Amino acid sequence: MKEASFTKKLIKQIAKTNAYFNLLQEGDRVLVGLSGGKDSLTLVHALKYIQKVAPYDFSFKAVTISYGMGEEFEFLKRHCLEYGIEYEVYETQIFEIAKEKIRKNSSYCSFFSRMRRGALYTYALEYGFNKLALGHHFDDAIESFFMNMFYNGAMRSLPPIYKSQKGLYVIRPLIEVREKQLRGFVERNGFKVIGDEMCPALRFDIKEPYAREQMKEFVKEIEKKFPSALKYVRASFYHLHDDTFFDKTRFKL
């Protein structure tokens, strides 16, 4: 059985995040959303590595959500078989539903994200998984933080772990890893990845996700001008002084 190659820095960061937030525990049954992109591919291989070295037992299964538009996932099936990763394609009718629900020139990202996440929740609960692992990384967390601030007027990011209303725990084992590290991982291992060509939105007459792209550029500019900035952003995520803002329910009076 083949094994993926990790740099010491990458696997050390993933292991540190896992240990600090207790993301994986004895007896866990973890469902992994595998889109076939660099993030989710790194995630399944990281879980495979942790499974081999951790002093506790847990199981996981990778599932790809098919939107019902004739996608081809044969290469992902072969990849998972080659590396000993349990895998399944979960067929849905999300694409057909989108035809009825999405209006012309509307934004699509949140719609497809919600539908895909809902399908993963449904599968996990139906088949007895207690955790759902997603491939969000630290760049996603930073971009979400600024997008929530600039577009929603809220201070909010992506938690490493949370519990859904239906009792399913959602974990993000890669949340402290930089995106460039994930890109390096798939390139070093020579993995084929799925890119934007599989995005269902390309079949609709709708707007591109400018806000997210603009936020990516904004974060790049910050890091370019202040190379240490994101190191301190990371530290600030651990040191919250919520009583120093304007929410009077949090004042220490």
Protein Blocks (a to p, Z undefined) as FASTA:
>chain_A
ZZddddfklmmmmmmmmmmnomacghiacddddehpaklmmmmmmmmmmmmmpcbdcddd
dddddehlopafklmmmmmmmnopacdddddfklmmmmmmpcghiafklmmmmmmmmmmm
mmmmmnopabdcdfbdfklmmmmmmmmmmmnopacdddfbdcdfkopacddfklmpcfkl
mmmmmmmnopacddfklpmklmpccdddfklmmmmmmmmmmmmmmmmlmmmmmmmmmmcc
fklmmbfklpcZZ
